[in-house]
Amino acid sequence: MQWRSALKTTIMAGAAALLSSVAFADDESAPLVDAAPAIDPNYNTKNLGDGFFTRLINYYKLEWGHEFAPPDPSALSSRRAGDPPQPVNAPPMPFIDWPYGGTTTLGANRTASVDSPLMVALGDGPAGKMFSDWGVQAYGWLAVGGNLSTNTQKGGNSPGAYYYQPNRFDLDQAVLYIERTPDTVQKDHIDWGFRVAGIYGSDYRYTTAYGLWSYQLLHTNNVQGYDAPMVYGEIFVPQIMEGFMVRFGRFIALPDIEAQLAPNNYMYSHSLGYTFDNYTNTGIQTSLALTKNWIVQFGISVGSDTMPWNSYAKLPNPYPNVLYPNATMYKDPGAIPSYTGCVRWSSDSSYDNVYVCGDALNNGVWGYNNLQWLGGTYFHKFNDQWHIGFETWNIHLNKVPNELNPEVQAIVANGGTPFSNPASGILSNAPNMAQCANPTVLTCTTHTQMFLTYLNYQFSKLDNISYRAEFFDDYQGQRTGVKTRYFETGIGWQHWFSPQIEVRPEVTFYRSFDAPAFNANNETGAPPNKNNALVVSSDLIWHF
């Protein structure tokens, strides 16, 4: 068809232009895209006026068109001397250090250092003074987005995310953080921190943990919902080697280029890999900086995406069977002690970074997102305009019921598995079973393999272009529900009007090679009927 040919030509031409620009880019000593501007002496917060809303509006006006917050002459250095330098800038990137999880950035964080219009507006009033005295900040954002898609059914963009509803405008996420972050630059005292983060919007389905308000997704399949994906405390001990952090509570799973929270991503949409891997862990995570270049991490959690009170909880079994033969069964067989281990290395220049992890590993039995995640990321910076990120992972699960086996079908129909059991309360979005290669077996081990790359070009201090390409193989259909290989590719533009307001238009194309995977109806249960999907979308993120 003509649109396929045109799309292929456009993608190939764009990729050739990107690679050509990389090949002739300057070496590592190249300066920033533009010369650093002289700091305007009038760019400060001295004359914002009185009153909360006056100060809030005037601060947005003050920052408009700037790529950084008004400088504070009294601020301490935000990075430990001698550590690898900050590799990129935000804006226009979604981060200033190559991402890693489970800890506040070691050696590069000062308490109460987030640029927040809300905190500026509170100023020296009673609330602002109380927050300032404790080093606590409250801030967040609103993210709204919409898309035009070749899919038409409700939920038909899935397995594409985070815009699973086609041809629709949504509140994706309204997020509020209340936090105190430890000062990890200093080395003379033990410091502490915490974060409580709430989210409301359609993106709640990508953070939901079984047992915490999960009825919204698993019982009623609400389009909009709420969650608290991060509720944790931290203790930082700088005297141990180059710094030791202990985090305890619920937090975002460690690996990945991407993250659930909108501002932490290059693009509005997410890769299939991020959509179908671990979301959150609940437990204890430790991070130790062995040297300025090496960090090791070890953690213990209760599986992934499940709550501690599910651990060893049981349900009555209405239909004892060969898979679950007893009068009771575990509510979530994956809610058991699980172990995370990671190693991170950064070069002295920060031009190269490797992060390898095994996340929430246990016996791998079929549970609620009991994903045995093994993989890692690699970033390479070509110069101050170009960098690339790679990610690959493998997920496996053991003893997954075979949905192609008639005996298993009867077991499920009679409520004889944890996630078809009426006592579980799960009426939608239950964990998928397997489409095993041998239809006569009752269970099999499932594997999913992903390869992902992001190529990024910063062409001004407020603009970045990201090109994403991904191969995703759902060998037994356990993650997406369809046994097929996928390829998806997209290109997006991140434009910042100021450090607080950004838009991210993009176009993404999906291809399912072995079976239709798109345009299913998630309300009626109508199966997918399309192998291809083209989605044009954009979101707007307004920070406060």
TALINRA-V729851 format. One record per backbone hydrogen bond with DSSP energy under -0.5 kcal/mol. CO is the residue of the C=O (numbers start at 1). NH is the residue of the N-H. E is the energy in kcal/mol with one decimal. If there is no record, write none. Layout:
CO;NH;E + CO;NH;E
//
This chain:
1;5;-1.9 + 2;6;-2.7 + 3;7;-2.5 + 4;8;-2.7 + 5;9;-2.4 + 6;10;-2.5 + 7;11;-2.7 + 8;12;-2.5 + 9;13;-2.4 + 10;14;-2.6 + 11;15;-2.7 + 12;16;-2.3 + 13;17;-2.1 + 14;18;-2.4 + 15;19;-2.7 + 16;20;-2.3 + 17;21;-2.2 + 18;22;-2.1 + 19;23;-2.4 + 20;24;-1.3 + 22;25;-1.7 + 27;30;-2.1 + 40;43;-2.2 + 42;44;-1.7 + 45;48;-0.7 + 51;55;-2.4 + 52;56;-2.3 + 53;57;-2.5 + 54;58;-2.3 + 55;59;-1.9 + 56;60;-1.8 + 57;61;-2.1 + 58;62;-2.4 + 59;63;-2.1 + 60;64;-1.0 + 63;66;-2.5 + 71;73;-0.6 + 72;75;-2.0 + 80;83;-1.9 + 89;93;-2.2 + 96;87;-0.6 + 96;88;-1.2 + 105;108;-1.0 + 107;80;-2.5 + 109;184;-1.7 + 109;185;-1.0 + 110;113;-0.8 + 114;116;-1.0 + 116;120;-2.0 + 117;121;-2.6 + 118;122;-1.9 + 119;123;-1.4 + 122;125;-1.9 + 122;128;-0.5 + 125;129;-3.1 + 126;130;-2.1 + 127;131;-2.5 + 128;132;-2.5 + 129;133;-2.6 + 130;134;-1.4 + 131;135;-0.9 + 131;136;-2.5 + 132;135;-0.6 + 137;179;-2.5 + 139;177;-3.7 + 140;544;-2.6 + 141;175;-2.6 + 142;542;-2.8 + 143;172;-1.5 + 143;173;-1.8 + 144;540;-2.7 + 145;170;-3.3 + 146;538;-1.9 + 148;536;-2.9 + 153;156;-2.6 + 153;166;-0.6 + 154;522;-2.3 + 155;158;-1.4 + 156;519;-2.7 + 157;160;-2.6 + 161;270;-3.2 + 164;157;-1.9 + 164;158;-0.8 + 164;166;-0.6 + 168;147;-1.3 + 170;145;-2.3 + 170;172;-0.9 + 171;202;-2.2 + 172;203;-2.5 + 173;143;-2.5 + 173;175;-0.5 + 174;200;-1.7 + 175;141;-1.6 + 176;198;-2.2 + 177;139;-1.9 + 178;196;-2.4 + 179;137;-2.8 + 180;194;-2.3 + 182;184;-1.0 + 184;107;-0.5 + 191;236;-3.1 + 193;234;-2.9 + 194;180;-2.3 + 195;232;-2.2 + 196;178;-2.0 + 197;230;-0.8 + 198;176;-1.9 + 199;227;-2.1 + 200;174;-2.9 + 201;204;-1.3 + 201;225;-1.5 + 202;205;-1.0 + 203;206;-1.9 + 204;207;-1.8 + 204;208;-1.3 + 209;212;-2.1 + 210;307;-1.7 + 211;213;-0.5 + 213;216;-1.4 + 214;217;-0.8 + 214;218;-3.2 + 215;219;-1.9 + 215;220;-2.3 + 216;222;-3.4 + 218;427;-3.2 + 218;428;-2.4 + 225;201;-2.5 + 227;199;-2.6 + 230;197;-2.8 + 231;250;-2.4 + 232;195;-2.3 + 233;248;-2.2 + 234;193;-2.2 + 235;237;-0.5 + 235;246;-2.4 + 236;191;-2.1 + 236;238;-0.6 + 237;240;-0.9 + 237;244;-1.7 + 239;241;-0.9 + 240;243;-2.8 + 243;289;-2.8 + 244;237;-3.3 + 245;287;-2.4 + 246;235;-2.1 + 247;285;-3.2 + 248;233;-2.4 + 249;283;-2.6 + 250;231;-1.9 + 251;281;-2.6 + 261;264;-2.1 + 262;265;-1.3 + 270;161;-0.6 + 271;275;-1.7 + 272;276;-1.7 + 274;277;-0.8 + 279;253;-2.7 + 280;305;-2.5 + 281;251;-2.7 + 282;302;-1.8 + 283;249;-2.6 + 284;300;-2.5 + 285;247;-3.2 + 286;298;-1.7 + 287;245;-3.0 + 288;290;-1.0 + 288;296;-2.5 + 289;242;-2.5 + 293;346;-1.8 + 294;290;-1.4 + 294;291;-1.4 + 295;344;-3.0 + 296;288;-3.0 + 297;342;-1.9 + 298;286;-2.8 + 299;340;-2.5 + 300;284;-2.7 + 301;303;-1.0 + 301;338;-2.4 + 305;210;-2.4 + 307;310;-2.1 + 308;311;-1.9 + 310;313;-1.8 + 310;332;-0.5 + 313;331;-3.0 + 315;329;-2.3 + 316;318;-0.7 + 324;321;-1.7 + 327;317;-3.3 + 329;315;-3.1 + 332;335;-2.1 + 334;336;-2.0 + 336;303;-1.3 + 338;301;-2.2 + 339;361;-2.8 + 340;299;-2.5 + 341;358;-2.2 + 342;297;-2.5 + 343;356;-2.6 + 344;295;-2.4 + 345;354;-2.7 + 347;350;-1.0 + 348;85;-0.7 + 351;381;-2.6 + 352;347;-2.5 + 353;379;-2.4 + 354;345;-2.9 + 355;377;-2.5 + 356;343;-2.4 + 357;375;-2.3 + 358;341;-2.1 + 359;373;-1.3 + 361;339;-2.3 + 364;398;-4.0 + 367;369;-1.1 + 369;371;-2.3 + 371;373;-1.3 + 372;396;-1.0 + 373;359;-2.2 + 374;394;-2.5 + 375;357;-2.9 + 376;392;-2.0 + 377;355;-2.4 + 378;390;-3.2 + 379;353;-2.0 + 380;382;-0.6 + 380;388;-2.7 + 385;458;-3.0 + 386;382;-1.8 + 386;383;-1.6 + 387;456;-2.8 + 388;380;-2.5 + 389;454;-2.5 + 390;378;-2.4 + 391;452;-2.8 + 392;376;-2.2 + 393;450;-2.2 + 394;374;-2.0 + 395;448;-2.0 + 396;372;-1.3 + 397;446;-2.2 + 398;366;-1.3 + 400;444;-1.6 + 401;403;-0.8 + 401;434;-2.8 + 402;405;-1.6 + 405;409;-2.2 + 406;410;-1.9 + 407;411;-2.0 + 408;412;-2.6 + 409;413;-2.3 + 410;414;-1.4 + 411;416;-3.0 + 412;415;-1.9 + 417;420;-1.1 + 417;421;-1.1 + 421;424;-2.1 + 422;425;-1.1 + 425;427;-0.7 + 434;403;-2.6 + 434;404;-0.5 + 434;436;-0.8 + 437;439;-0.7 + 438;441;-1.3 + 442;402;-2.9 + 444;400;-2.2 + 446;397;-1.6 + 447;475;-0.9 + 447;476;-0.6 + 448;395;-2.4 + 449;473;-3.0 + 450;393;-1.5 + 451;471;-2.5 + 452;391;-2.4 + 453;469;-2.0 + 454;389;-2.7 + 455;467;-2.8 + 456;387;-1.7 + 457;459;-0.8 + 457;465;-2.7 + 460;463;-1.1 + 462;496;-2.6 + 463;459;-0.8 + 463;460;-1.3 + 464;494;-3.1 + 465;457;-2.7 + 466;492;-2.8 + 467;455;-2.7 + 468;490;-2.3 + 469;453;-2.2 + 470;488;-2.1 + 471;451;-2.5 + 472;474;-0.6 + 472;486;-3.3 + 473;449;-2.0 + 473;475;-1.2 + 474;477;-0.9 + 474;484;-0.8 + 476;435;-2.3 + 477;481;-1.5 + 478;432;-0.5 + 482;484;-1.3 + 484;474;-2.2 + 485;513;-2.7 + 486;472;-2.3 + 487;511;-2.4 + 488;470;-2.2 + 489;509;-3.2 + 490;468;-3.2 + 491;507;-1.9 + 492;466;-2.8 + 493;495;-0.6 + 493;505;-0.5 + 494;464;-1.8 + 495;503;-2.5 + 497;65;-3.2 + 498;501;-0.8 + 500;543;-3.3 + 501;497;-2.4 + 501;498;-1.2 + 502;541;-2.7 + 503;495;-2.5 + 505;493;-2.6 + 506;537;-2.4 + 507;491;-2.1 + 508;535;-2.8 + 509;489;-2.4 + 510;533;-1.8 + 511;487;-2.3 + 511;513;-0.6 + 518;529;-1.8 + 518;530;-1.7 + 520;522;-0.7 + 521;525;-1.8 + 526;521;-2.0 + 530;517;-2.0 + 530;518;-2.5 + 531;512;-3.0 + 533;510;-2.9 + 534;150;-1.6 + 535;508;-2.6 + 536;148;-3.0 + 537;506;-2.6 + 538;146;-2.2 + 539;504;-2.1 + 540;144;-2.1 + 540;542;-0.5 + 541;502;-2.1 + 541;543;-0.6 + 542;142;-2.0 + 544;118;-2.7
//
